Amino acid sequence: MSSLDFTIALRWSDQDANGHLNHARIVTLMEEARVRWTRSVGGFSTRVSGVVVASLKVDYVAQAEYVPEMTLRLGVERIGTKSFTLRHTGIQGDTTVFVGSTVIVPLDAERTGSRALNDGERRALQANLLD
């Protein structure tokens, strides 16, 4: 299993009236970690001219509390022909608070349609594939 952990500081505005993290803010935290991930994975961001999120899913498995920071663990769940899926796991202390996934689609040169993943992208993704 190959994953990368990112520690993200939480903001006061991330909480709801009950002192939990707002569900919409979880999606923003996932986005922040995803951007960091693309910049950390063996030059992946220099190999991809543009991507879009085609699908996003979040399962909340425990209450996410407003605390100073959260760890997000990211790894590649699936590699397809024209897309790949990233798994995002949100962790506070020793507790997994959510598990999410995003399906990412690379764009063609005109950024008007999808394209197949190239060999360099596949190698970078394969090196981060989860068991």
C-alpha positions in Angstrom: 0.0 0.0 0.0 1.4 3.3 -1.0 -0.1 6.5 0.3 1.0 10.0 1.3 -0.1 11.8 4.4 -0.8 15.6 4.5 -1.4 17.5 7.7 -3.8 20.4 7.1 -4.5 23.1 9.6 -8.2 23.6 10.2 -9.8 27.1 10.2 -12.3 28.5 12.6 -14.8 28.7 9.7 -14.5 25.0 9.1 -16.8 24.2 12.0 -20.6 24.1 12.2 -22.7 25.2 15.1 -22.1 22.0 17.0 -18.3 22.3 16.9 -18.0 19.6 14.2 -16.4 20.1 10.8 -19.0 21.2 8.2 -19.5 18.6 5.5 -18.9 21.1 2.8 -15.5 22.0 4.4 -14.6 18.3 4.3 -14.8 18.5 0.5 -12.6 21.6 0.6 -10.0 19.8 2.7 -10.1 16.9 0.3 -9.4 19.3 -2.6 -6.5 20.9 -0.7 -4.9 17.5 0.0 -5.5 16.4 -3.6 -3.6 19.5 -5.0 -0.7 18.8 -2.6 -0.7 15.2 -3.6 -0.5 16.0 -7.3 2.5 18.2 -6.5 4.2 15.5 -4.4 3.9 12.5 -6.7 7.1 12.2 -8.8 6.5 15.1 -11.0 2.9 14.1 -11.7 1.7 17.8 -11.9 4.3 18.5 -14.6 3.0 15.6 -16.7 -0.6 16.5 -16.6 -1.8 19.6 -18.5 -5.2 19.7 -16.8 -7.6 17.6 -14.9 -11.2 17.7 -13.7 -13.0 15.9 -11.0 -15.7 13.7 -12.6 -17.1 12.2 -9.4 -16.7 12.7 -5.7 -18.0 10.6 -2.8 -17.6 11.0 1.0 -18.6 8.5 3.7 -18.5 10.0 7.2 -17.6 7.3 9.6 -17.1 9.3 12.8 -17.6 12.8 14.0 -15.0 15.2 12.7 -14.2 17.6 15.4 -12.9 21.1 15.1 -9.3 20.7 16.3 -6.1 22.4 15.2 -5.3 20.0 12.3 -6.3 16.9 10.4 -4.3 14.3 8.6 -5.5 13.4 5.1 -4.0 10.2 3.6 -4.2 9.9 -0.1 -3.5 7.0 -2.5 -4.5 5.7 -5.9 -7.5 3.3 -5.6 -7.9 2.6 -9.4 -6.3 3.4 -12.7 -8.5 3.3 -15.8 -7.9 4.2 -19.4 -9.1 7.8 -19.2 -9.4 8.3 -15.4 -8.0 7.4 -12.0 -9.6 7.3 -8.6 -7.9 8.8 -5.5 -8.9 7.6 -2.0 -8.9 10.3 0.7 -8.9 9.2 4.3 -9.5 11.9 7.0 -7.8 11.1 10.3 -8.0 12.8 13.7 -5.8 11.3 16.3 -6.2 7.6 15.8 -9.7 7.8 14.4 -10.7 7.7 10.8 -13.5 10.3 10.5 -14.2 10.0 6.8 -13.3 8.1 3.7 -13.8 9.7 0.3 -12.9 9.1 -3.3 -12.5 11.3 -6.4 -12.5 10.2 -10.0 -10.0 12.4 -11.9 -10.1 12.8 -15.6 -7.1 14.3 -17.6 -8.1 16.8 -20.2 -7.0 16.9 -23.9 -4.7 19.7 -25.1 -7.7 22.0 -25.9 -9.2 21.2 -22.4 -12.5 20.4 -24.1 -12.6 16.7 -23.6 -10.9 13.7 -21.9 -7.9 11.9 -23.0 -6.2 8.6 -22.2 -3.6 8.5 -19.4 -0.1 8.4 -20.9 2.7 6.1 -19.9 4.4 8.6 -17.5 1.2 9.3 -15.7 0.5 5.6 -15.4 3.9 5.0 -13.9 3.4 7.8 -11.3 0.0 6.5 -10.5 1.1 2.9 -10.3 3.8 3.9 -7.7 1.0 5.2 -5.5 -1.5 2.4 -6.0 -3.1 1.2 -2.8 -3.3 -2.6 -2.0 
